[in-house]
Structure formats: structure tokens, C-alpha cells
Amino acid sequence: MASKKDLKKNVNYIIGELFTECWIQYNHASGTDKEKAKDLMAKMLTIQNDFVNRISHPEPGQIKGFYKKFRSDFNAQVNSLIEELGKLNQI
């Protein structure tokens, strides 16, 4: 299992990359819905904070199951963000 520090870095890196992509679309892509992009960036930051906080406070006694659920929840959220990011330019 990776350390909590490494796991937090990975969460921050992945969300940071998605945030950067959204920011680039917001500022440089024509046809981007600005309000949806702002809402999506705010959602990304909220998700990042939630998952970093979850890493800091695992459930006692169920560490392995906690991180397994954490991983599946995080992957589901990232996939959802990617889908929303792809829909920003579809008008």
C-alpha cells in the first residue's frame, strides 16, 4: 500500500490535471459554456478536498476495505469529471 503522503500527491496531481484542462477550455476554446466550466472547476476542487480529507481519516479496523472503497469511489468521480469535461464544448 502506498503511503498517505503519496496517495494525497496522486489525488492532487490527477485533479490538478483535470482542472488545468478545464481552465484551458474556459479561456481558450471557443464555444465553451463559461458557467458550466466554472461550476465544474468548483466541483473539482470540492472533490479534491473531500478525497484528501478521506485519506487523512481512514476508518479504524477496516483499513484494507477502506482504501479499496476509496479507490473505486475516486475512479468513479474522475470518470464522471472527464465525461463532464468532454461535454463543455458540445452545444
Contact map, one row per residue, 1 for C-alpha under 8 A:
1110000000000000000000000000000000000000000000000000000000000000000000000000000000000000000
1111011000000000000000000000000000000000000000000000000000000000000000000000000000000000000
1111111000000000000000000000000000000000000000000000000000000000000000000000000000000000000
0111111100000000000000000000000000000000000000000000001100000000000000000000000000000000000
0011111110000000000000000000000000000000000000000000000000000000000000000000000000000000000
0111111111000000000000000000000000000000000000000000000000000000000000000000000000000000000
0111111111100000000000000000000000000000000000000000001000000000000000000000000000000000000
0001111111110000000000000000000000000000000000000001001000000000000000000000000000000000000
0000111111111000000000000000000000000000000000000000000000000000000000000000000000000000000
0000011111111100000000000000000000000000000000000000000000000000000000000000000000000000000
0000001111111110000000000000000000000000000000010011000000000000000000000000000000000000000
0000000111111111000000000000000000000000000000010000000000000000000000000000000000000000000
0000000011111111100000000000000000000000000000000000000000000000000000000000000000000000000
0000000001111111110000000000000000000000000000000000000000000000000000000000000000000000000
0000000000111111111000000000000000000000000110010000000000000000000000000000010000000000000
0000000000011111111100000000000000000000000000000000000000000000000000000000000000000000000
0000000000001111111110000000000000000000000000000000000000000000000000000000000000000000000
0000000000000111111111000000000000000000000100000000000000000000000000000000000011000000000
0000000000000011111111100000000000000000100100000000000000000000000000000000000000000000000
0000000000000001111111110000000000000000000000000000000000000000000000000000000000000000000
0000000000000000111111111000000000000000000000000000000000000000000000000000000000000000000
0000000000000000011111111100000000001001100000000000000000000000000000000000000000001000000
0000000000000000001111111110000000001000100000000000000000000000000000000000000000000000000
0000000000000000000111111111100000000000000000000000000000000000000000000000000000000000000
0000000000000000000011111111110100000000000000000000000000000000000000000000000000000000000
0000000000000000000001111111100111001100000000000000000000000000000000000000000000000000000
0000000000000000000000111111100000000000000000000000000000000000000000000000000000000000000
0000000000000000000000011111110000000000000000000000000000000000000000000000000000000000000
0000000000000000000000011111111100000000000000000000000000000000000000000000000000000000100
0000000000000000000000001001111100000000000000000000000000000000000000000000000000000000100
0000000000000000000000000000111110000000000000000000000000000000000000000000000000000000111
0000000000000000000000001100111111001000000000000000000000000000000000000000000000000001110
0000000000000000000000000100001111111000000000000000000000000000000000000000000000000001100
0000000000000000000000000100000111111100000000000000000000000000000000000000000000000000000
0000000000000000000000000000000011111110000000000000000000000000000000000000000000000000000
0000000000000000000000000000000011111111000000000000000000000000000000000000000000000001000
0000000000000000000001100100000111111111100000000000000000000000000000000000000000001001000
0000000000000000000000000100000001111111110000000000000000000000000000000000000000000000000
0000000000000000000000000000000000111111111000000000000000000000000000000000000000000000000
0000000000000000000001000000000000011111111100000000000000000000000000000000000010011000000
0000000000000000001001100000000000001111111110000000000000000000000000000000000000000000000
0000000000000000000000000000000000000111111111000000000000000000000000000000000000000000000
0000000000000000000000000000000000000011111111100000000000000000000000000000000000000000000
0000000000000010011000000000000000000001111111110000000000000000000000000000000010000000000
0000000000000010000000000000000000000000111111111000000000000000000000000000000000000000000
0000000000000000000000000000000000000000011111111100000000000000000000000000000000000000000
0000000000000000000000000000000000000000001111111110000000000000000000000000100000000000000
0000000000110010000000000000000000000000000111111111000000000000000000000000000000000000000
0000000000000000000000000000000000000000000011111111100000000000000000000000000000000000000
0000000000000000000000000000000000000000000001111111110000000000000000000000000000000000000
0000000000100000000000000000000000000000000000111111111000000000000000000100000000000000000
0000000100100000000000000000000000000000000000011111111100000000000000000000000000000000000
0000000000000000000000000000000000000000000000001111111110000000000000000000000000000000000
0000000000000000000000000000000000000000000000000111111111000000000001000000000000000000000
0001001100000000000000000000000000000000000000000011111111000000000000000000000000000000000
0001000000000000000000000000000000000000000000000001111111000000000000000000000000000000000
0000000000000000000000000000000000000000000000000000111111100000000000000000000000000000000
0000000000000000000000000000000000000000000000000000011111110010010000000000000000000000000
0000000000000000000000000000000000000000000000000000000011111110010000000000000000000000000
0000000000000000000000000000000000000000000000000000000001111110000000000000000000000000000
0000000000000000000000000000000000000000000000000000000000111110000000000000000000000000000
0000000000000000000000000000000000000000000000000000000000111111110000000000000000000000000
0000000000000000000000000000000000000000000000000000000001111111111000000000000000000000000
0000000000000000000000000000000000000000000000000000000000000111111100000000000000000000000
0000000000000000000000000000000000000000000000000000000000000111111110000000000000000000000
0000000000000000000000000000000000000000000000000000000001100111111111000000000000000000000
0000000000000000000000000000000000000000000000000000000000000011111111100000000000000000000
0000000000000000000000000000000000000000000000000000000000000001111111110000000000000000000
0000000000000000000000000000000000000000000000000000000000000000111111111000000000000000000
0000000000000000000000000000000000000000000000000000010000000000011111111100000000000000000
0000000000000000000000000000000000000000000000000000000000000000001111111110000000000000000
0000000000000000000000000000000000000000000000000000000000000000000111111111000000000000000
0000000000000000000000000000000000000000000000000000000000000000000011111111100000000000000
0000000000000000000000000000000000000000000000000010000000000000000001111111110000000000000
0000000000000000000000000000000000000000000000000000000000000000000000111111111000000000000
0000000000000000000000000000000000000000000000000000000000000000000000011111111100000000000
0000000000000000000000000000000000000000000000100000000000000000000000001111111110000000000
0000000000000010000000000000000000000000000000000000000000000000000000000111111111000000000
0000000000000000000000000000000000000000000000000000000000000000000000000011111111100000000
0000000000000000000000000000000000000000000000000000000000000000000000000001111111110000000
0000000000000000010000000000000000000001000100000000000000000000000000000000111111111000000
0000000000000000010000000000000000000000000000000000000000000000000000000000011111111100000
0000000000000000000000000000000000000000000000000000000000000000000000000000001111111110000
0000000000000000000000000000000000000001000000000000000000000000000000000000000111111111000
0000000000000000000001000000000000001001000000000000000000000000000000000000000011111111000
0000000000000000000000000000000000000000000000000000000000000000000000000000000001111111110
0000000000000000000000000000000000000000000000000000000000000000000000000000000000111111110
0000000000000000000000000000000110011000000000000000000000000000000000000000000000011111111
0000000000000000000000000000111110000000000000000000000000000000000000000000000000000111111
0000000000000000000000000000001100000000000000000000000000000000000000000000000000000111111
0000000000000000000000000000001000000000000000000000000000000000000000000000000000000001111
